[in-house]
Amino acid sequence: MGHWELLAVLKQEGPATEGIFRRAAGGTELRELREALDCGADVDLGSQPALLLAAILKDFLRSIPCKLLVTDLYEDWMAAMQKASREDKIRELRASWGRYGGGV
């Protein structure tokens, strides 16, 4: 799946879509798009409704077997967000993850 493409479309279309992560997408449309993406079909994500793409993203995030955010690192994340530049934020987040035991 073109995760970056999906995120780019959601970044562009999402803010203008009311209830994008609360409203449900049609079951048949969702299943068909998920199957096409899973099979590696060439799908024009830009032509898909934002609600449908949000549902695909939520489904993907639910399927991840481990936690994305470890609560033990909350204070480190908040401290990193106080950094002035994007690069400093990223550097601090990577350092936090390294101290936790994750490889970066």
C-alpha positions in Angstrom: 0.0 0.0 0.0 1.2 3.5 -0.7 1.2 4.6 2.9 2.8 7.9 2.1 0.4 8.6 -0.7 -2.5 7.8 1.6 -1.2 10.1 4.3 -0.6 12.8 1.7 -4.2 12.7 0.5 -5.5 12.7 4.0 -3.3 15.6 4.9 -4.8 17.5 2.0 -8.4 16.4 2.1 -8.8 15.4 5.8 -9.1 18.8 7.4 -12.0 19.7 5.2 -13.9 16.4 5.9 -16.2 16.6 8.9 -15.9 13.7 11.3 -13.2 12.1 9.2 -12.1 9.6 11.9 -15.5 9.3 13.6 -17.7 8.5 10.7 -17.8 5.0 9.2 -17.1 4.3 5.6 -19.2 1.9 3.5 -18.4 -1.7 4.3 -18.4 -2.9 0.6 -16.2 0.0 -0.6 -13.8 -0.5 2.4 -13.5 -4.2 1.7 -12.9 -3.7 -2.0 -10.3 -1.0 -1.5 -8.5 -3.0 1.2 -8.4 -6.0 -1.1 -7.1 -4.0 -4.0 -4.4 -2.5 -1.9 -3.5 -5.8 -0.3 -3.1 -7.3 -3.8 -0.8 -4.5 -4.9 -3.2 -3.1 -7.4 -2.5 0.3 -8.8 -5.1 2.4 -7.0 -5.5 6.2 -7.5 -5.9 7.1 -3.8 -6.4 10.7 -4.7 -9.7 9.8 -6.3 -11.0 8.0 -3.2 -13.2 9.6 -0.6 -11.3 10.9 2.4 -13.7 9.0 4.8 -12.7 5.7 3.0 -9.0 6.5 3.2 -9.3 7.3 6.9 -11.0 4.0 7.5 -8.2 2.2 5.7 -5.6 4.0 7.9 -7.6 3.2 11.1 -7.8 -0.5 10.0 -4.0 -0.5 9.3 -3.2 1.0 12.7 -5.4 -1.5 14.5 -3.7 -4.4 12.8 -0.2 -3.4 14.2 0.6 -6.1 16.7 2.6 -3.9 19.1 2.2 -0.4 20.6 3.3 2.5 18.5 3.7 4.8 21.5 5.2 3.5 24.8 3.8 5.3 27.8 7.1 5.0 29.6 8.5 7.6 27.1 5.7 10.2 27.5 7.9 12.7 29.4 10.6 12.3 26.8 8.2 12.9 24.0 6.8 16.1 25.6 10.4 17.3 26.2 11.3 16.7 22.6 8.3 18.7 21.4 9.7 21.7 23.2 12.8 21.7 21.0 13.0 24.7 18.6 13.8 22.9 15.4 12.3 19.9 13.7 15.8 18.3 13.5 16.3 18.8 17.3 12.9 17.2 17.9 13.7 14.2 15.8 17.1 13.8 17.3 15.6 13.9 20.8 12.9 11.4 19.9 15.5 9.0 18.5 17.6 9.3 21.6 14.6 8.6 23.8 13.8 5.5 21.8 17.4 4.4 21.9 17.5 4.7 25.7 14.2 2.7 25.9 15.9 -0.1 23.9 14.6 0.5 20.4 17.1 0.6 17.6 17.1 3.6 15.4 
